[in-house]
Amino acid sequence: MDAQQFLTAVSALSDDDFQKVLNGSTLVVVQDRGLRLGKTDDAFVIYELGEDPFDTVASLKQYLIDNVEDLLRDYYQFNPISKEFFQARLRELMLEHGEAAFAAQPNNLPEKAVFVEQGELVCEGQESPRFKYGLYLRLDEAMPAMAVSNKVKNWLQSGSAYGDYISVNVCRFSAF
């Protein structure tokens, strides 16, 4: 979810929804595309009233609008993007750059590596200083282009790519 999507989701909430947040409900991120009301013990809570001194719907709305960047930064520091969003976005990147760009043959590097920044998947090439820390499929044996393409598709569709994303970020997500 980026800032514009968050603002769109906030504007879609009713005054009654905001009143419920003032009364103890939370705002929960739904598949990195929207917001819903939730409880304090729900996963993916991006906002709960806590000690904030808001007493009107208007002041709460304004706070969310004014602090969108901070809210998203704090949220994504401790929460992974959803599997559904991850897979859809990685599929888009694969269509744009080709599946093989995200796979490394033995003793080689891929053309692209994937990173998550503020709730968005981005890919970078080998010229990036952080390239070696990015996410990509490491192949155990050399194979022809068609087989590489199929391996990468399986990596994505099986959920292994998302599992790799979680595993390289597990310390960050469990640091709370």
N, C-alpha and C positions, 0 to 999 in steps of 0.2 A: 504494500500500500504506500503510495506516495502522498505528498501533502495535498495535492488537488483531489485525489480520491478520498482522503480523509475529510476534507472540507465538504465535498459533495455528500458523503455519508452523514456528516454532522447536520447539514442543511436538510437532509431527508428525515431526520428525527422530528417528532412532534413535540409540542410544548409539554404534553402529558408524559412523553418519554423523559424529557429533561427533569420534570418534576419527580419522576420515579428515581432518577439519579440523585436528586437532592434528598430523597427519602431513603437512600441506602442501596439502590441498584448500582450496577457498574456498566461501563461500556466495554464490550467485548469485540475484538476483531474477528471477523468471519472470513476465513480463507483469503485473507489479505486483500479483500475487495470491498468489504462493507463493515458495518457496525450493527450490533444488536444489544439489547439489555441483558444483563446477567447478574450473577451473585458474586460476592467477594471471593469465594473459593473456586470459581470457574477458572479454567485455563484461558489464556490469551486476553486477560484484562488489560486494557490500555488506560482506563481512567476509573478511579473510584474517589468519592468525595473526601474521605478521610478527615483530616483537620482543616481542609480548605474552607474559608469563611463565606462561601456563597450562600445567599439566601433567596436569590431570585433566578428564574430561568434565564433571563437576559444576561445576568452576570456570568452564569455558568457557560452559556453559549459563547460569549465574548472571550472568556478565558480559553476555551478550546480552540477558537479561531486564532487568537493571538499567540498561542503556544504550540501550534501544530508541529513545528520542527522539533522542539524539545520533547514533546510527547512521543513522536515517532522514533527519535533517536534513542530515548530511554527504553521504549518498548522493544525495539529490535536489538538492543544490546543484550537483552535477557530472554528473548523469545525467538524461536526459529520461524521462518516463513512456513506457511502450510504446505503440505505435500502436494495438494492439488495445484496451488499457485506455482510452486517450484517446477512441477512436471510440465505444466502448460507453458510457462515462460522458457524453460530449457528446450522444449519442443520448437518454440518459435525461433530461438537462437540457432538450433540445428537446421531448421529450414533456411535461415538466412545465410549460414556459413557452411553448411554441409555437415553430416554426422561425423565424417572422418576427421574433421578439424578438432574434435574433442577427444581424440584417441591417440595414445602414444604407442607406437611399435616398440619392441624391445630395444633398449639403448638409444632411444630417440625421445624427443619431446613433441607434444602435439602442437598444432598451429595456435590453438586457443585454450585458455583456461577460464573457468567460471568462478566468479566471486559474488557474494551477496553484500550489497551496500544499501543500508537504510531501507530494507524490505524489497529491494529490486535486484534481479539477477543481471549481471553484466559479464561480458567476456572481454578478455584482453589477450593481446599477442605476446610473443616472446620478448618484445622490446620493453615490456612493463617490468619495473624492478621487483614487483611482487609475484611475477608470473609463476615461479617455481612453487609457490604456496597455494596456487589455485587448484580447483577441482577439475579432474579429467579422468578418463578411463585409461588405465595402464594395462596394456595387453601383455600376456605372458609369452606369446609366440608370434612371429611374423605371419601375416596373412594378407590375402589379396583385398583390394578395395571393397568389393561387394561384401565379403565376410566382415570387414571392419565396420562397414555401415550397419550390418545386421547386429553385430556385437553391441554397438553404441545404442541402437534402438532397443535392444533387450535390456541393456543397462538402465535405460530410462524407464521403460514400461514395467520392468520387474520391481521397481522401487529401489533398486540398488544405488542409483545415483543420489536419491534423496537420503538413503542410509549413509552414504559416504559423506554427504553434506553435514548431516547430524553428527557423525563420528568425529569429523575434524573440528567441530564447534562445541562438543559436549562440555568442555570446561567452561566456556563462556555462558552457555545456557543454564548450567547448574551452579553458577557462582552467586546466585541470589540468596 
